[in-house]
């Protein structure tokens, strides 16, 4: 259990002020500034965001006045081309220079000690990374939350598949803000209506006629037209390209059901491996927002309510005020256990040896419970024919009724869900273990090796891992996705590896594990048309019925789940 933050004396806070600065290319950026009503000087906390500074990320953080009451000057700034700031908004294009200029300006505010820390999540987390790249002298620490270190792999795409629902929803939000700034009520209302309606779009082609017409300069079109992770577009925009020797104390914050968890962990591991400063990591049971005790269909209890505001104050007190908060003596990694509903404190992010559970079946894993199993023994398939070749489990993906996305990190609403009804579909193959003889703690990255082939040039694999409770509830707690675009002969079956969302969960004795595989997760990702065309060039009318054959139970086709099982002695 992590130590509880200590109590802090609260100061009165003055009414917020509006202040402006000019960037090196003479663009005015506006900010709200909150001062303690007390004798200074005080360090500065800076948040830079694109949603209108009055919001100040209060969807997940305490109000800026709360931070000011703890003895900080708090600056909430509209980035270039957003809110009331001047200039043209271009996704992440100006954040290195603008971030550095803002840090320098904030450090010289009246009553400032000259030391600046940054906080914020999502885009506001990204602005911290970009500002840190410039290495402004006044920037002493950052608290990036839910960020993309590699913009392609941590945000825009997953497993080679375009993150359709999340990307389009965000693009509509940003385009709406642009229409508001331009005073175009018709465009704003059209974008607002689509953004707040049920997600009814072309399941195959993620192009948006509305965005193409009303927001032709949206980042969304660039993301769709750059499906290659090695494209110069991603190199130019990704923070990792410029990270170099950036070195600061950093508080990293993520959520098990956040769509950017891959980026949070990628950044943390990069810094923990080389930094000369303290790096702490907190991962809660949260989706992208909000950060509360109830996520999806589960109430994780009072411990799941976000402690991050108090954690950040302790962090800033240590690195901006020089107060010894004993952070140096604490475990650096704090993970919320989704099974025991408690925080676990570890010396490092867990990376235990992987324990395999092998897929086994009588060829009817798509026909309901009991046919497909997860077993610690390879070669346990019940039916062998033709000299030992196991009968594959075949499922048929029909684009007319693709398997829907359900919970997890990549769709709306996110979080843990009961997928018992979804697993009853015959286009979903399931493999279930025996009930656990003892509690099982899974913590870290989960891999699923699937030996399979399909009758089309390209196909998708969606994998979900769930706890099967004794009462029959099938609670999905992690999933992953992979788009495959190379044609292989039917035999031998090639192996594809799907990286599932990392997790930390203690499964109780009596529960079982289930792996579910299908050919779609719509609309979280575009439905694969099957012909190998890029999503932006695909047509719904061309979408094919795809038969996927999953092989298991033989040494030639060892499909398996690789679990990061943590022993109690390692905690």
C-alpha positions in Angstrom: 0.0 0.0 0.0 1.5 3.4 -1.0 2.0 5.9 1.8 -0.9 8.3 2.3 -0.1 12.0 1.4 0.2 14.1 4.4 -2.1 17.0 5.2 -1.3 20.4 3.8 -2.1 23.9 5.1 -4.4 25.6 2.7 -3.9 29.2 1.7 -6.6 31.7 0.5 -6.6 32.2 -3.2 -7.0 35.5 -5.1 -9.5 35.7 -8.0 -7.9 34.4 -11.2 -6.2 36.9 -13.6 -5.9 36.8 -17.3 -2.3 37.2 -18.6 -0.9 37.1 -22.1 2.6 36.4 -23.6 4.1 36.5 -27.0 6.0 33.6 -28.6 9.2 34.0 -30.4 7.3 34.5 -33.7 5.0 37.1 -32.1 1.9 35.0 -31.5 -0.1 36.0 -28.4 -1.0 33.2 -26.0 -3.6 33.7 -23.3 -3.7 32.2 -19.8 -5.6 32.2 -16.5 -3.3 32.7 -13.5 -4.2 31.8 -10.0 -2.2 33.3 -7.1 -2.2 32.4 -3.4 -3.4 35.3 -1.3 -0.2 35.2 0.8 3.3 36.4 0.9 5.5 34.8 -1.8 7.4 34.0 -3.8 5.9 30.7 -5.1 6.8 28.1 -7.7 4.7 27.9 -10.8 2.6 25.0 -12.0 1.8 25.1 -15.7 -0.8 23.4 -17.8 -1.1 24.0 -21.6 -4.2 22.7 -23.2 -6.4 23.0 -26.4 -10.0 22.8 -25.0 -10.5 26.3 -23.6 -8.6 27.1 -20.4 -11.6 27.5 -18.2 -12.0 23.6 -18.2 -8.5 23.2 -16.8 -8.7 19.4 -17.0 -11.1 19.4 -14.0 -12.6 16.2 -15.5 -9.7 14.4 -13.7 -7.9 17.0 -11.6 -8.8 19.3 -8.8 -9.5 22.9 -9.8 -6.4 25.1 -10.3 -7.5 27.2 -7.2 -6.9 24.0 -5.1 -3.4 23.8 -6.3 -2.8 27.5 -5.8 -4.1 27.1 -2.2 -1.1 24.8 -1.6 1.3 27.5 -2.3 1.7 27.6 -6.1 1.1 30.1 -8.9 -1.0 28.1 -11.3 -1.0 28.9 -15.0 -3.6 27.4 -17.4 -2.8 28.4 -20.9 -4.6 28.1 -24.2 -2.2 26.7 -26.8 -1.7 28.4 -30.1 -5.0 28.6 -32.1 -7.2 27.5 -29.3 -9.4 29.3 -26.7 -8.6 33.0 -27.1 -4.9 32.5 -28.1 -3.9 33.8 -31.4 -2.4 31.7 -34.3 -3.3 28.7 -36.2 -3.8 25.4 -34.5 -1.8 22.5 -36.0 -1.6 19.3 -34.0 1.6 19.3 -31.9 3.4 21.3 -34.6 4.4 24.3 -32.4 4.5 22.8 -28.9 8.2 22.5 -28.5 9.0 26.2 -29.2 5.7 27.5 -27.7 6.2 25.3 -24.6 9.8 26.5 -24.0 8.7 30.1 -24.5 5.8 29.7 -22.0 8.0 28.1 -19.4 10.4 31.0 -19.6 7.6 33.5 -19.4 5.9 31.7 -16.5 9.1 31.6 -14.5 9.3 35.4 -14.6 5.7 36.1 -13.5 5.5 38.5 -10.5 5.9 36.6 -7.3 7.5 33.5 -8.9 10.5 31.7 -7.6 11.6 31.1 -11.1 11.0 27.3 -10.9 8.3 25.7 -13.0 6.6 22.3 -12.9 4.0 21.0 -15.4 1.0 18.7 -15.1 -1.9 17.5 -17.2 -3.2 14.5 -19.1 -3.7 13.5 -22.7 -2.9 16.6 -24.9 -1.9 18.4 -21.8 0.5 15.6 -21.0 1.9 15.8 -24.5 2.6 19.5 -24.1 4.8 18.6 -21.2 6.9 16.3 -23.3 7.3 18.8 -26.0 8.3 21.6 -23.6 10.9 19.2 -21.9 12.4 18.5 -25.3 13.6 22.1 -25.5 15.1 21.7 -22.0 14.2 25.2 -20.7 16.3 26.0 -17.6 13.3 26.9 -15.4 11.5 23.6 -16.0 12.4 21.4 -13.0 9.8 18.5 -13.2 6.9 17.3 -15.1 3.9 14.9 -14.4 2.9 13.5 -17.8 -0.3 11.5 -17.7 -1.8 9.3 -20.4 0.6 10.3 -23.2 1.9 8.9 -26.5 5.7 8.6 -26.6 5.4 7.1 -30.1 2.5 8.9 -31.7 1.8 6.1 -34.2 1.9 3.1 -31.9 0.7 4.7 -28.7 -2.2 6.8 -30.0 -3.2 6.6 -33.7 -2.8 2.9 -34.4 -2.8 -0.3 -32.4 -1.3 -3.5 -33.8 -1.4 -1.9 -37.2 -5.1 -1.1 -37.0 -6.4 2.5 -37.0 -8.0 3.4 -33.7 -11.2 4.4 -35.4 -13.7 5.4 -32.7 -11.3 7.3 -30.4 -9.5 9.1 -33.2 -12.7 10.2 -35.0 -14.4 11.3 -31.7 -11.4 13.4 -30.8 -11.1 14.9 -34.3 -14.8 16.0 -34.2 -14.2 17.6 -30.8 -11.2 19.6 -32.0 -12.9 20.5 -35.3 -15.9 21.8 -33.3 -13.6 24.1 -31.3 -12.2 25.4 -34.6 -15.7 26.1 -35.9 -16.6 27.9 -32.6 -13.5 30.1 -32.9 -14.4 30.9 -36.5 -18.0 31.9 -35.5 -19.6 29.3 -37.7 -22.7 28.0 -35.9 -23.8 25.7 -38.7 -20.5 23.9 -38.8 -20.4 23.7 -35.0 -23.9 22.3 -34.7 -23.2 19.7 -37.4 -20.0 18.5 -35.8 -21.5 18.6 -32.3 -24.5 16.5 -33.4 -22.3 13.8 -35.0 -19.9 13.8 -32.0 -22.8 13.3 -29.5 -24.8 10.8 -31.5 -24.4 7.0 -31.4 -21.4 6.0 -33.5 -23.1 5.3 -36.8 -20.5 5.5 -39.6 -19.1 3.3 -42.3 -17.6 0.3 -40.4 -15.0 -0.4 -43.1 -13.8 3.0 -44.4 -13.0 5.5 -41.6 -12.9 8.5 -43.9 -15.3 11.2 -42.7 -17.2 13.2 -45.3 -18.2 15.7 -42.6 -14.6 16.3 -41.5 -13.4 16.5 -45.1 -16.0 19.2 -45.8 -15.9 21.2 -42.6 -12.4 20.5 -41.3 -10.2 19.8 -44.3 -7.1 20.7 -42.3 -7.9 18.2 -39.5 -5.1 16.0 -38.3 -7.5 13.1 -38.8 -6.9 13.1 -42.6 -3.1 12.9 -42.0 -3.4 10.1 -39.6 -5.5 8.1 -42.0 -3.2 8.7 -45.0 -0.1 7.6 -43.0 -0.6 4.0 -42.1 3.1 3.2 -42.3 4.7 3.5 -38.8 8.0 4.4 -40.5 6.5 7.4 -42.3 8.3 10.7 -41.9 5.1 12.2 -40.6 5.3 10.2 -37.4 9.0 10.7 -37.0 8.5 14.5 -37.1 5.7 14.6 -34.6 6.6 11.8 -32.1 8.2 13.0 -28.8 10.6 10.0 -28.8 12.3 11.4 -32.0 13.6 14.4 -30.1 13.8 13.0 -26.6 17.6 12.5 -26.7 19.1 13.4 -23.3 16.0 14.9 -21.7 16.4 14.2 -18.0 14.0 15.4 -15.3 12.2 14.0 -12.3 8.9 12.7 -13.7 5.7 11.4 -12.2 4.1 9.1 -14.7 0.3 8.5 -14.5 -1.8 6.0 -16.4 -4.9 3.9 -16.3 -5.4 0.2 -17.0 -8.3 1.0 -19.4 -6.7 4.1 -20.9 -6.2 4.1 -24.7 -2.7 5.6 -24.2 -1.4 3.3 -21.6 1.2 1.9 -24.1 2.7 5.4 -24.3 2.7 6.0 -20.5 4.6 2.8 -20.0 6.9 3.3 -22.9 8.0 6.7 -21.6 8.3 5.4 -18.0 10.5 2.5 -19.0 12.7 4.7 -21.2 13.3 7.1 -18.3 13.6 4.5 -15.5 16.3 2.8 -17.5 18.6 5.9 -17.9 17.4 8.8 -15.8 19.6 10.3 -13.1 16.4 11.6 -11.4 13.5 10.0 -9.6 10.8 8.4 -11.8 7.6 7.3 -10.2 4.7 5.5 -11.9 1.0 5.3 -10.8 -1.5 3.2 -12.8 -5.0 3.3 -11.6 -8.2 1.3 -12.6 -9.2 4.2 -14.8 -10.2 4.8 -18.4 -9.0 8.0 -20.1 -11.6 9.9 -18.0 -12.9 10.2 -15.3 -10.6 8.7 -12.6 -13.0 7.3 -10.2 -13.9 4.1 -8.4 -16.5 3.0 -10.9 -15.2 1.9 -14.3 -17.3 0.0 -16.8 -19.6 -2.4 -14.9 -17.3 -2.6 -11.8 -17.1 -0.6 -8.6 -13.5 -1.0 -7.5 -14.1 0.5 -4.1 -13.0 3.7 -2.2 -9.3 3.0 -2.8 -9.8 3.4 -6.6 -10.9 7.1 -6.2 -8.0 9.2 -7.6 -5.3 10.1 -5.2 -3.4 11.9 -7.9 -4.0 15.5 -6.8 -2.4 14.9 -3.4 0.3 12.8 -5.0 1.2 15.6 -7.3 1.4 18.1 -4.5 3.8 15.9 -2.6 5.8 15.6 -5.9 5.9 19.3 -6.6 6.7 20.1 -2.9 9.8 17.8 -3.3 11.1 19.2 -6.5 9.9 22.8 -6.6 10.0 23.7 -2.9 12.8 21.4 -1.7 10.5 19.9 1.0 11.7 16.4 2.0 8.5 14.4 1.3 10.3 11.1 1.7 9.6 10.2 -1.9 13.2 9.0 -2.3 12.6 6.2 0.2 9.4 4.9 -1.3 8.7 2.2 -3.9 8.6 4.0 -7.3 5.8 1.9 -8.9 2.2 2.0 -7.6 -0.3 -0.3 -9.4 -4.0 -0.8 -8.7 -4.8 -4.5 -8.4 -8.1 -5.0 -10.3 -8.8 -8.2 -8.4 -8.1 -7.3 -4.7 -9.1 -3.7 -5.2 -6.0 -2.3 -3.6 -2.8 -0.5 -4.5 0.4 -2.5 -4.8 3.8 -0.8 -4.4 6.7 -2.3 -6.3 10.3 -1.6 -6.9 9.9 -1.7 -10.7 7.2 -2.4 -13.3 6.7 -6.1 -13.2 8.3 -8.2 -15.9 8.2 -11.8 -14.6 8.9 -14.8 -16.8 5.9 -15.6 -18.9 3.8 -18.7 -18.0 2.2 -20.4 -21.0 -1.4 -21.6 -21.2 -1.9 -23.6 -24.3 -5.0 -23.5 -26.5 -6.7 -26.9 -26.9 -9.9 -27.9 -28.6 -12.0 -30.5 -30.4 -12.5 -28.1 -33.3 -15.7 -26.7 -31.8 -14.4 -23.7 -29.8 -16.8 -21.5 -31.7 -19.8 -23.5 -30.5 -20.0 -22.5 -26.8 -18.5 -23.2 -23.5 -16.4 -26.3 -22.8 -15.1 -27.0 -26.3 -12.0 -24.8 -26.2 -9.7 -25.0 -23.2 -6.6 -23.2 -21.8 -4.3 -25.8 -20.4 -0.8 -25.9 -19.0 -0.1 -28.9 -21.2 0.7 -28.6 -24.9 -0.8 -31.2 -27.2 -4.1 -31.6 -25.4 -6.6 -31.3 -28.4 -9.3 -33.9 -28.2 -9.5 -34.7 -31.9 -6.7 -35.6 -34.3 -7.0 -36.6 -37.9 -4.8 -37.4 -40.9 -1.8 -38.6 -38.9 -1.9 -36.2 -36.1 -2.9 -32.8 -37.6 -5.3 -31.2 -35.2 -8.7 -30.1 -36.4 -8.6 -26.3 -36.4 -11.2 -24.0 -34.8 -12.8 -22.1 -37.7 -14.8 -19.0 -37.2 -16.5 -17.0 -40.0 -16.3 -13.2 -39.8 -19.3 -11.6 -41.6 -18.9 -7.9 -42.3 -22.7 -7.6 -42.3 -22.7 -8.3 -38.5 -19.1 -7.8 -37.3 -18.3 -8.6 -33.7 -18.9 -5.4 -31.8 -16.4 -3.7 -29.5 -17.2 -4.1 -25.9 -15.5 -2.3 -23.0 -11.7 -2.4 -22.6 -9.5 0.6 -23.6 -10.3 1.2 -27.3 -14.0 1.9 -27.4 -16.7 4.0 -25.8 -17.8 3.3 -23.1 -14.5 1.8 -21.8 -13.7 -0.4 -18.9 -14.4 -4.0 -17.6 -17.6 -5.6 -18.9 -19.4 -8.9 -18.8 -18.9 -10.4 -22.3 -20.8 -13.7 -21.7 -23.4 -12.9 -24.3 -20.7 -11.9 -26.8 -18.8 -15.1 -26.3 -22.0 -17.1 -27.2 -21.6 -15.9 -30.8 -20.3 -18.5 -33.3 -17.9 -16.0 -34.8 -16.1 -15.8 -31.5 -13.9 -18.8 -30.4 -13.3 -19.2 -26.7 -10.8 -21.2 -24.6 -11.4 -21.5 -20.9 -9.2 -22.9 -18.2 -10.1 -25.1 -15.3 -11.1 -23.2 -12.1 -8.0 -21.9 -10.4 -6.8 -24.0 -7.4 -5.2 -20.9 -5.8 -5.2 -17.2 -6.2 -3.3 -16.0 -9.3 -1.7 -12.6 -9.6 -1.1 -11.4 -13.2 0.9 -8.2 -13.5 2.6 -6.9 -16.6 2.3 -7.4 -20.3 0.3 -10.3 -21.7 1.0 -11.8 -25.1 -1.2 -14.1 -27.1 0.4 -16.3 -29.8 -2.2 -17.4 -32.4 -1.3 -20.0 -35.1 -3.9 -19.4 -37.8 -4.6 -18.7 -41.4 -7.4 -17.2 -43.4 -8.9 -17.4 -46.9 -8.3 -13.7 -47.6 -5.3 -11.6 -48.3 -5.8 -9.6 -45.1 -7.7 -10.2 -41.8 -7.8 -9.1 -38.2 -7.5 -10.8 -34.9 -9.2 -9.4 -31.8 -8.2 -11.0 -28.5 -9.8 -10.5 -25.1 -8.8 -12.1 -21.7 -11.5 -12.4 -19.1 -12.2 -13.8 -15.6 -14.9 -16.4 -15.6 -16.5 -16.2 -12.2 -18.3 -19.1 -10.5 -21.6 -17.4 -11.1 -21.1 -17.4 -14.8 -20.1 -13.8 -15.3 -17.3 -13.3 -17.9 -15.6 -10.2 -16.8 -13.2 -8.9 -19.6 -10.2 -7.1 -18.1 -7.8 -6.7 -21.0 -7.7 -7.0 -24.8 -5.6 -6.4 -27.8 -5.9 -6.1 -31.6 -3.8 -7.0 -34.7 -4.2 -6.3 -38.4 -2.6 -8.9 -40.7 -2.0 -8.1 -44.3 0.1 -10.9 -45.7 -1.2 -14.0 -47.3 0.1 -17.4 -46.1 -0.6 -20.9 -47.3 -2.9 -23.0 -45.2 -0.2 -25.2 -43.7 1.9 -24.8 -41.7 0.0 -22.2 -39.8 2.0 -19.1 -39.1 2.1 -17.6 -35.7 0.9 -14.1 -34.9 1.6 -12.4 -31.6 -1.1 -10.0 -30.2 0.0 -7.7 -27.4 -2.8 -7.2 -24.9 -3.2 -4.1 -22.7 -0.9 -4.5 -19.7 -2.7 -5.2 -16.4 -2.5 -6.0 -12.7 -5.2 -8.3 -11.4 -5.4 -11.0 -8.7 -7.8 -13.7 -9.8 -9.3 -15.6 -6.9 -9.4 -19.3 -6.3 -12.4 -20.8 -8.1 -12.5 -18.4 -11.0 -11.2 -19.4 -14.5 -9.4 -17.6 -17.3 -10.9 -17.3 -20.8 -9.4 -16.2 -24.1 -11.8 -15.0 -26.7 -10.7 -14.5 -30.4 -12.7 -12.9 -33.2 -12.1 -11.1 -36.5 -13.4 -7.7 -35.6 -14.0 -5.2 -32.8 -16.2 -2.6 -34.4 -16.2 0.4 -34.3 -13.1 0.5 -32.2 -11.1 -0.4 -35.3 -12.3 -0.4 -38.9 -13.6 -3.7 -40.1 -11.0 -5.4 -42.4 -12.4 -5.5 -45.9 -10.2 -8.5 -46.6 -8.6 -7.4 -49.9 -5.5 -5.8 -48.4 -6.6 -2.2 -49.2 -5.8 0.6 -46.8 -8.7 1.6 -44.6 -9.0 5.0 -46.3 -9.3 3.3 -49.7 -11.7 0.5 -48.6 -15.3 0.3 -49.5 -18.1 -1.4 -47.5 -19.5 -3.0 -50.6 -16.2 -4.8 -51.1 -15.9 -6.2 -47.6 -15.6 -10.0 -47.7 -16.7 -12.8 -45.6 -13.5 -14.2 -44.0 -12.9 -17.6 -42.6 -10.1 -17.8 -40.0 -8.8 -21.2 -38.8 -7.0 -21.3 -35.5 -4.7 -24.2 -34.9 -3.8 -25.6 -31.4 -2.6 -28.6 -29.6 0.4 -29.6 -31.7 4.1 -28.7 -31.6 3.7 -27.3 -35.2 1.0 -24.9 -34.1 1.4 -24.1 -30.4 -1.1 -21.3 -29.9 -0.9 -20.0 -26.3 -1.5 -17.2 -23.8 1.7 -16.0 -22.2 0.9 -14.7 -18.7 3.1 -12.5 -16.5 2.5 -14.4 -13.3 3.9 -12.7 -10.2 4.7 -14.9 -7.1 3.9 -13.5 -3.7 7.6 -13.7 -2.8 8.4 -11.2 -5.5 6.1 -8.5 -4.2 
